[in-house]
């Protein structure tokens, strides 16, 4: 299994829709901007059979620098999470 890069995703999107890579790139960037905007407003996004995309806060914590062993404070931050849809049994 391979993880597609953004460039590969745009190329496949262009091929699937018989459009240029530039048009596909604009569509992709617009879609990502739309998703981020909706998540920033507090909305969750249902992505069909994939699941629900949400914005979660990752709490502050302490991490360790592997090279020195020094501990550092890590601030709280937001992250995106895709909660998979339960498979039909």
Backbone bond lengths (Angstrom), bond angles and torsions (degrees), N, CA, C in turn:
res aa  C-N    CA-C-N  psi(-1)  N-CA   C-N-CA  omega(-1)  CA-C   N-CA-C  phi
1 X - - - 1.444 - - 1.524 108.13 -
2 X 1.321 116.43 142.37 1.449 122.84 -175.42 1.525 109.39 -125.14
3 X 1.319 116.61 144.65 1.455 121.70 173.46 1.525 107.91 -92.79
4 X 1.326 116.62 124.21 1.456 120.76 179.75 1.522 110.44 -76.31
5 X 1.314 116.26 138.32 1.461 120.73 173.44 1.526 107.67 -78.52
6 X 1.322 115.61 169.55 1.459 119.29 177.76 1.525 110.33 -61.96
7 X 1.324 117.36 -40.94 1.464 121.03 179.95 1.527 111.22 -62.24
8 X 1.336 116.81 -41.81 1.466 120.70 179.08 1.525 110.66 -67.53
9 X 1.322 116.68 -37.83 1.460 120.85 178.09 1.522 110.38 -63.51
10 X 1.314 116.82 -43.89 1.465 121.52 179.28 1.523 110.09 -64.07
11 X 1.327 116.89 -41.67 1.468 120.57 179.01 1.532 110.97 -61.69
12 X 1.321 117.22 -44.67 1.463 120.97 179.84 1.517 111.16 -68.14
13 X 1.332 117.22 -35.40 1.461 121.67 176.45 1.525 110.45 -64.14
14 X 1.322 116.47 -41.31 1.469 120.83 178.21 1.519 110.88 -64.39
15 X 1.324 117.35 -43.85 1.466 121.41 179.47 1.526 111.38 -64.09
16 X 1.329 116.65 -42.45 1.466 120.79 -177.08 1.519 112.35 -67.19
17 X 1.335 117.31 -27.51 1.464 120.99 -176.90 1.521 113.55 -109.93
18 X 1.331 117.38 8.37 1.469 122.23 -179.89 1.525 112.09 51.41
19 X 1.344 115.47 47.87 1.458 120.92 177.27 1.522 108.72 -125.31
20 X 1.307 115.66 172.98 1.464 119.63 177.66 1.526 109.37 -76.96
21 X 1.329 114.94 162.09 1.461 119.44 177.80 1.527 110.50 -64.24
22 X 1.329 116.91 -34.06 1.464 120.55 179.96 1.528 110.65 -64.22
23 X 1.338 116.39 -43.98 1.466 119.88 178.20 1.520 110.79 -65.36
24 X 1.325 116.54 -41.34 1.463 120.71 178.92 1.528 110.47 -64.66
25 X 1.333 117.17 -38.86 1.462 121.00 178.92 1.524 110.94 -64.07
26 X 1.331 116.67 -41.69 1.469 120.46 177.81 1.525 110.80 -64.05
27 X 1.326 116.57 -41.16 1.461 120.87 178.12 1.524 110.05 -63.06
28 X 1.331 116.35 -46.06 1.467 121.57 -178.82 1.524 110.61 -61.70
29 X 1.333 116.78 -48.54 1.461 120.53 -179.09 1.524 111.35 -62.97
30 X 1.332 116.58 -38.32 1.458 120.38 177.15 1.521 112.03 -65.33
31 X 1.331 116.23 -40.02 1.457 121.12 179.37 1.532 110.63 -64.78
32 X 1.329 116.97 -44.97 1.466 121.00 179.31 1.530 110.19 -63.84
33 X 1.331 117.48 -42.31 1.467 121.03 178.48 1.529 110.36 -62.53
34 X 1.329 116.83 -40.21 1.463 121.39 178.01 1.528 110.44 -61.99
35 X 1.345 116.66 -46.84 1.466 120.51 -179.76 1.530 110.66 -59.93
36 X 1.334 117.02 -48.27 1.458 120.81 -179.30 1.529 111.10 -61.83
37 X 1.319 116.73 -41.59 1.464 120.60 178.95 1.520 112.31 -61.16
38 X 1.322 116.16 -44.55 1.465 120.16 179.19 1.521 111.38 -65.92
39 X 1.319 117.17 -41.69 1.463 120.83 178.95 1.526 111.14 -65.56
40 X 1.327 117.24 -38.54 1.464 121.13 178.50 1.525 111.62 -65.94
41 X 1.337 117.35 -27.45 1.463 121.56 177.13 1.528 111.89 -80.32
42 X 1.321 117.03 -5.16 1.453 120.85 178.26 1.515 114.33 97.35
43 X 1.323 117.63 6.38 1.456 121.26 179.76 1.522 110.80 -87.32
44 X 1.326 116.65 143.16 1.453 122.26 169.55 1.514 107.57 -92.15
45 X 1.323 117.51 153.76 1.466 121.33 -176.66 1.518 109.52 -125.09
46 X 1.332 115.78 119.36 1.456 120.54 175.82 1.526 107.80 -83.87
47 X 1.321 116.09 123.57 1.463 122.08 -178.57 1.528 109.73 -106.61
48 X 1.312 115.12 67.06 1.460 121.03 176.99 1.511 112.48 52.12
49 X 1.311 116.07 -126.68 1.453 121.16 -176.77 1.528 113.58 -84.13
50 X 1.337 117.58 -2.61 1.467 120.40 178.96 1.520 111.91 -75.33
51 X 1.312 117.11 -45.81 1.455 120.70 -177.30 1.508 110.78 145.44
52 X 1.336 115.46 -155.51 1.455 121.61 -177.02 1.523 109.17 -118.71
53 X 1.334 116.04 128.97 1.456 122.81 177.77 1.520 108.15 -93.05
54 X 1.342 116.71 126.98 1.457 121.39 -178.47 1.524 110.06 -131.98
55 X 1.321 114.86 163.23 1.462 121.57 175.12 1.521 106.89 -108.41
56 X 1.319 116.53 123.49 1.462 122.20 -177.17 1.525 109.40 -121.07
57 X 1.324 115.58 152.48 1.454 119.50 174.58 1.523 108.62 -93.11
58 X 1.300 115.75 132.70 1.463 121.64 174.31 1.531 105.48 -96.48
59 X 1.329 117.46 117.59 1.464 119.49 -174.41 1.528 113.00 -65.46
60 X 1.328 114.17 158.82 1.466 120.51 177.02 1.519 108.88 -65.58
61 X 1.306 115.67 155.54 1.458 119.39 -179.55 1.512 111.09 -163.80
62 X 1.313 114.28 -167.21 1.459 121.61 179.92 1.520 107.81 -121.49
63 X 1.332 116.69 135.62 1.471 121.93 177.64 1.521 108.13 -123.75
64 X 1.325 115.04 164.29 1.461 120.36 -179.99 1.515 109.14 -118.65
65 X 1.331 116.52 134.74 1.457 122.16 176.06 1.527 106.97 -79.34
66 X 1.348 118.86 117.20 1.459 120.63 -174.53 1.539 113.97 -59.73
67 X 1.308 117.55 -38.45 1.463 119.91 -175.68 1.516 114.03 -69.56
68 X 1.341 117.13 -36.03 1.461 120.52 -175.06 1.527 113.36 -110.85
69 X 1.314 117.07 -18.46 1.458 120.93 -176.47 1.518 112.72 80.30
70 X 1.324 116.67 0.24 1.457 121.94 -179.87 1.528 110.10 -67.86
71 X 1.332 117.48 142.99 1.464 120.88 176.03 1.520 108.85 -96.38
72 X 1.316 115.35 143.89 1.460 121.64 179.61 1.520 108.98 -133.21
73 X 1.320 115.14 148.61 1.454 121.14 177.00 1.531 108.67 -80.25
74 X 1.319 115.98 133.73 1.462 121.56 177.06 1.524 107.21 -110.83
75 X 1.342 118.33 120.84 1.461 119.95 -177.28 1.534 111.90 -71.51
76 X 1.316 115.42 159.60 1.465 120.62 174.77 1.521 107.96 -65.87
77 X 1.333 115.73 148.50 1.464 119.62 178.58 1.525 109.15 -155.26
78 X 1.321 114.69 165.21 1.455 120.33 178.60 1.521 110.34 -93.43
79 X 1.313 115.85 148.98 1.453 122.24 175.79 1.522 107.51 -142.32
80 X 1.316 116.49 161.97 1.457 121.59 178.99 1.516 109.15 -103.23
81 X 1.320 116.03 143.81 1.457 120.70 -177.27 1.523 109.64 -136.34
82 X 1.323 115.13 135.29 1.452 120.67 174.97 1.518 107.79 -104.34
83 X 1.324 115.77 112.50 1.457 120.19 177.35 1.516 106.95 -90.18
84 X 1.338 115.28 114.21 1.450 120.21 -176.03 1.519 111.82 -63.13
85 X 1.302 114.53 144.40 1.462 121.10 176.53 1.512 107.96 -73.92
86 X 1.345 117.25 135.54 1.463 118.76 176.76 1.526 110.76 -60.50
87 X 1.294 116.42 136.69 1.466 120.45 179.41 1.524 109.48 -75.48
88 X 1.325 114.70 142.54 1.455 119.80 176.63 1.514 109.23 -66.23
89 X 1.312 116.09 136.26 1.464 119.54 -178.90 1.507 110.51 -103.59
